[in-house]
């Protein structure tokens, strides 16, 4: 015989919905040396040098974000084949562009300005996002 258990009504703090308050920050340190940007996570990064920091505020992904990321990735990734590292990185880039909410740069947050960032800054941002949310938003 099964026991009837009362199901708890969802309280505001227990909401299963992703909201605008569901965010996390990632910070990337970098410095400029001889007109080259050295970003945290790169092989030649010297932790002892004076650094600047860029902070990205990211949203946690909702189901709609997952669908959007998959749809946008279809033009870059062949889902009929096994996933390779390059395909995963492309999907992570789309996830970054989809989930970024704000940044600490004194420029408008738009794709053109994001794409003008140094690749090592983006690459390390993707690593930090992966550390925070794993593959959520990709599959």
N, C-alpha and C positions, 0 to 999 in steps of 0.2 A: 504494500500500500504506500503510495507517495504522499508525502506531507505537503500541505499547502503552505508555501512560504510567501510572506508578503514581499512584494517587490518595492524597493525604496524608490520614491519619486526623485527624479534628478533635481538636485539643488543647483543654484546658480554657479557655485564654485566647482561643481562636478560636471559641468556641461560637456557633452561629447562634441560640441561644435568648435571649430577653429575660428577664433575671433581676431580682431585687430590688436588685441593685447597679447596675443600668443607670439612673442618675438624673442629673439636671442641676438646678442652682439658677437661679432668676431672682429678681432683687431690684428692688423698686420703691421709690423715694424719694418722700416726701410731707411736707407740713406742714399745720398747721391755722391758718387765718387768719379771724378774725371768725366762728367756728363753721362755716366752710366748709373742706373738705379740698381741698387743691391737690396733685394727683398729677403726678409726672413724666410728661411726654408731653402734658399739657394746655397750651393756649395761654397761660394766665396763670401758669404755673409759674415761680417766680423761683429760679433755681439758686443765688443768693447767700444765701438765707435758711437758717437752721438747719433741718435735716431729720431725719425719722425714716425708718426703712427696714423694710420687710416682705420676708421671703425665703420663697419657695415652693420646695419640693423636689418636682420632677416626675419621674415615671417615663417612660422612653421607651416608646412604644406597641408592644404585641405584636399578633399577628393577632387574638387574642381581644378586645383593646381596640378594634381597628378595627371588628370586627363589632358590639361593644356600642355604640360611638359611632354607627355607622350606624343600628342598631336604635332607639336612643333618639332620634335626630334625625328619624326618620320621622314622628313626631307633630307636628314643627315645620316640616319642610321638604317641599315638593312636588317629589319627584325626577323627576316626569314632565315638568317644565318646565326651562328653562335655569336654571342656578344664578345667583342674584343675590347682591349683597353682603350683604344682610340674612340670607339663608339660610346663607351661609358663616360669618357671625358667630355664628349660632345653633349651627352645628356646632362651631365653635371653643369656644363656651361649654360645650357637652357634653364636648368633649375635655378642657378644663380640669378639669371636675368629675370626669371619669373618671381622669385621670392624676395628680392632686395626691396626694402621698404624705404631706407634712408642711408645717408653716409655722412661722414664728417668732413667732406671736401667742400670747399667754397665755390662750387660749381653746381649747376642744375643737374639733378639726377635724371639722366636719359641714356639711351643706348649708345649714342655717339660719344658721350663723355666716358662711359664705362669702357667702351672699346678702345679708348685712347690710353687707358691704364697700361702700365708695364705688364707683360705676360707673367712674370714671376709673382707679381702681386695677385693677379687673378688665380694663378695656379695654387698659391698657398691659401687663398680664400676658399677655393674648392676643397682643399684638404681639411681645413677647419670646419667647413659645413659638413663634410662627410663624418668628421669626428663627433659633431654635435647631433646629427640626425640620421646618420647611416645612409641607407638607401631610400628612406622615406621621401616620397615625391617622385621617385624614379620608376617604381614598379607598383 
